Amino acid sequence: MRWRNVRAMARKETRHLLRDPRSLALMFLMPTIMLFLYGYAIRLDIMAAPIGILQESSDAASNELGAHFASSRAFQVVAHYRDRHQLAASIQRGQVWAAIVIPRDYARDLSRGAAVIQLILDGTDANTARIVRNYVLALVGGVALSVGGAAPHIEVDARTWFNESNESRYAIVPGVIVLVMSVVGALMTALTIAREIELGNILMLRTTPLTRSEFLVGKLVPYFFVGMIDVLGAIAAAIFIFDIPLRGSVAAITSVSMLFLLVVMCQGALLSLVAGNQMLASQLVQITTFLPSFLLSGAIYAIANMPLWLQYATVVFPARYFVALAKGIFLKGISPLTLWPAVAALALLLLVLATLLYRRAGRLGLA
């Protein structure tokens, strides 16, 4: 090996790297971003988990048990229900992760040494449901010991809704659908436009009567149809291969998938115009699309269990809203109209990204 040639090649590559400060900066930023995302987003415990309580009696024993849940750092009591219909509606909308039902005869049974309370869990996220159940059992066990004696005085009758078998794939498969749509929507769109810029084809388009709207729509339409075929295939696989129940309608999941695909396509196209080359565009897509879709969407790790500043950061990532819609339609049979805040957020993101994309495309010299 001739070290002089090695040094020459190393100098050449160093100069090439220094001429591309955006890629160099991204090389230093990506490990830091991944460290913080994985460090803060992945949590296998709970803190201030939102729960609701239905006390069918206002006796002292019931109030004391409710106070134990309210004072626990693991839980945050966000609702006190008047009846079971209100409780069911709250769980269906995803407002709480679990609900505690303290029955009317709780105090009488506790005095006899065998009280039972009911725990209703939202099973759309099986991992979170299991963690919440364990924390509730631990808290109730501590309360039972404080009541007196070593024998348990309180039993927990646990019921898991929307995922009776407590299967983790019920939560994971919607997240996989998000990744599939991100690959086709964001990455492929970003790479194809960045390739046009690298090859100089954009300069040739300036001599044609093609407008920027025609250029952008013409670029995105083929990938939209390919993306929808992939999405429908992923939905079919979820239903027929992974046995995920589709309690909502096919039209509902298809319509929200179309909206989400348009959002990530505009995101990918905008990133390609900002990057100007395929390598940087692919790196930007990984940071802004793949990582958030996996870590910050709520598909694997609950958003409400993340630090508050990271919860606010997830607002700008469209995957968060699609996962909420997909879980609601698949497992709960909820109409997109019921989850209208998520639909409105996706529509707003589409409007913002399309506007930024149109303005950025104007810098290419297209009319």
N, C-alpha and C positions, 0 to 999 in steps of 0.2 A: 504494500500500500504506500502510495506516494503522498506524504503528509502535506506537501506544498499544494497539490491539487485539492486535497481536502480543505485546506485553509482558504483557498480561492473560492471553492464552492460554498463554504460557510459564509464568507464575506458577501458573496453575491446574494445568498438567501437572506442574510441579515439586512442588506440594503433593500431587498424586495419587501421584507416585513416592515421596515421602518417607513417605506413609502405608502403603506396602507395602515394608518394609525387607527382606523375604526376596527379593523380585525385584531390589531394588537391590543387595543383597549378591551375588546370583548374577551380575549384570552385571559386577561387578568380578572375581569368582572365575573365571568361565568362560574369559576370555582367558588367565589365568594357568594354569589347569588344562590348556587345550589346548596352550599353549606347552610345558609340562613333558612332557605325554604325547607330543606329536610329536617333541620334542627328544630324549627318552630312548628311546622305543619304536622309532622308525625308525632302524635302523642297517644300513648296506650293507657292513659289514665283520663279522668274527667275532672273538670273544674267548673263549677257553676252551671251544671247541666240543667236546662230548662225542664221543669216538671210541673204538673198540676195536681191539686188535691181536691177530692170530693169527700167532705165530712157529712155523713148522713145524720150525725148527732153532734151537738155542741157541748157534750159533757166534758168534764175536766180531763179525763184520760185521753179522749180524742184530741182535745186541744194541745195536750202535752206532746203527743206523738207528732202532730202537725208542726209544733214548734221545733222539734228535733230536726225535721227535714228543712225547715226554714233557716235554722242556725248552722246547718252543715255547709262546709266549704265546697263539698262535692256537688251540691244541688242549689238551684235557684228556683224558688216557687214563683212562677209567673202567672198562675191562674188558680182561683178557687171556684169550683163549679157548683152550680145549684142542683143539677141533675145529670144523669148519665147521657142524655142526648147532647148536652153542651160539651161534656167530656169527649164523646165520640167525634163531634165536629172539630174540636180542637186538635185531636190526634190526627185526624184525616188531613187537615190543612198543614200539618207539620209544625204547629206552634209549640209543641212540647215533645220531648223524647219519651216521656212516660207519664203515667197518671197513677196516683195512689188513691184507692177507695177505702175509707175507714167506715165500716158498716155501722148500722144503727145500734146493734147489740154488742159493739166492741167492748165497752166498759164492763158490761155484765159478764161477758165471756172471759175478759182479762181477770176479773176477780175470782173466777172459777179456775183460772190457770191454763186456759186454752183459747186465746183470742186469735182470730184470723183476719188479715187484711188482704186486699186484692191489689196486685201490681199489674198494670196494663202497659205493655211496651210497644213502641212503634218499631216493627221489625224490618222496615225497608233498609236499614243499615244494621246487618246482623252483628257485626263486631261491636258497634256502639251499644246495641241492645244487651249483649252479653255483659259488657262492662258495667252498664247501669244496673243490671240485675244483681251483679255481685256486690256493688256498692250499697244497694238497698238492703240486701241480706245482711251485710256487715253492720249497717246502721241499726237495723231492726234488732239484730242480735245484741248490740250494745244497749239498746233501750230495754230489751227484755231482762238483761242482767241488772240494770239499774233499778228495775221495778222490784227485784228481790229474788234472791236465790240463784243457784247455778242452772236450774232447769229453764229451758226456753219457755216463755209465756206467750210469744207472738209468732204465728206462722204466716208465711207469705204465699199466697196463691197467685202464681205468675201466669199471665196470659200474653202471648205475643201475637199482635195483629199484623196482617198484610204479609207475613212471612212465617207461617205457623211452624215450618220445619227448621227455621233459624239457619237458612243456608246463606253463606257469604256471597255466593255467586249472584244472588238477587241484587246486591248492591254493586258488584264488580262489573257485571255485563253492561249496564248503562254507561259506565266509565269507559269500557272498551269501545263502545259505539262512538263515544266522543273522540277517542284517539283515531278511530278509522276515518271519521269525518275530517279530523284535523290533517291527517296525512294527505288525503285527496284535495281537501279544500284549501288549506293554507300552504302546505309545502309544495305541491305540484304547481299551484298558481304562482307562487313566489318564484320558483325555479324557471318556469317558462317565460315570464316577463323579464327576469334578470338575464336570461340567455339572450333575449332580443336586444337588450342593452349592451351586453358584452360583444355580440357579433356586429353591432353597429346598424342593425336593421331599423332601429328607431329613426336614424337620420334619413334613411330612404323613404320612410313613411311621410316625412315632411313634404315631399314632392307630390304626394297624392292628395286627392280631395277627402281623405279619411279624417274624420273628426276624432277627438279624444274619447267621446262617448261611444262612438262606433268601434274604436279600437278596444276599449275596455270591455264592452259588452261582448264583442266578438271573441275576445280572449277567454272570457269567463264562462260563456254558454256551454262549450263542450265539456268542461270540467264539472259544471253543475250537473249535467245529465249523468256523467260517469259517477260523480259523488252520490247522486240519488240511487243509482243502481247498487252501489256498494252499501248504502244505508239500508235499503230494503232487504238486501242479502243478509246484513247483520241482524236486522230485526227478525227475519225468518229463522236465522240460526238461533237467536235467543229463545224463540218460542218453541221450535221443533227439535232442536238439539240439546239446548241447556234447560229446557222445561221451565222457562221463566213465564209465569202467567201474564197474559195481556188482558187485564181487566177493563181497560179503556178501549177505544176504537182505533182501528188501523188509520183512519183518516186523521185522527187527532195527533198520533205520533208522527205521521208522515208530514203533516202541516208544520209542526214545530221543528222537525228535522230540516225541512226546506228553509225555514227562516234562519236556523242556526248555520246551515251550510253557506247561505249567502253572506252571513256575517264573517265567518272565517275565511271565505274566499276574498272578500274585500280587505280583510286584515292581511292576508298573504300577499295580495297585489300591492298594497301600500308599503309593506316591508320591502318588497323587491325594488320598488322605485326609490326608497330611502337608501337601500344598500348599494344598488348599482352593479352587483356581481353575485354570482350564484353561491359562492362559499359564505359570504357574509349574510346573504339572505337566508340560507338554511340555518345558520347559527342563531339568527334573530328569531326565526320561526320556532326553533327548539326552546328558546328561553321564554317567549311570549305565548306559545301555544301548547307545546307538548308538556312541559313541566307544570304549568297551571292546570291543564286538563287532568293530570294525574294526581297532583298534590292539593290544589286549591279549588277544586270543583265540588267537593263533597262526595265524590264517588267512592273514595276509599276511606278518607278521614273526615270526620264531621267538622264543618266550618265553625260551628258554635263552640267547639272545644279548642280552637286556636286562640292565640293572643289577640286582643282587641284590635291592635293596629294591623295585624294580618287579615283579620276579618274585613276591615274596611278596604284593604288592598284587593281582595277578591271581587269587589264590586265591578271592576273594570274588565274582568275576564268573562267572556260569554259562556265558557264551559260551565260555570257555576249555575247559570239559569237553565241551560239545557238539561243538566243532570237532575235538577229539581223537577223539571217538567217530565222527563223520561221516567223517573221513579214514580211520580204521581200518577201518570197515565198507565204505566205498566202494572204497578202493584196495588194502587189504590182506586184505579178507575176514575180519576178526577178529570173533569173537563178542563182544557186549557183556559177557558173563561174563568174558572174558579181560581186558577193560578195566574191571573192577569198581570200581577206585578212582574213576574218573570218574563212573560210575553212582551210587555211594554218595555222592559229593560233591553231585551234583544232587539226590538224594533228601534229603540233609541240608539243603540250601538251601531246598528246597520246604517242609520241616517248619518251619524257622525263619521263613521269610517268611509261611507260612500262620498260624502262631501270632501273629506280630506284627500281621498284618492283622486277625485276629479280635479281638485286644485293642484295636487302634486303632478298629475299627468300633464297639466298645462305647461309645466316647466320643460317638458320634452319637446316643445315646439309645435305640438298638435293644436289645431284650432279648437 
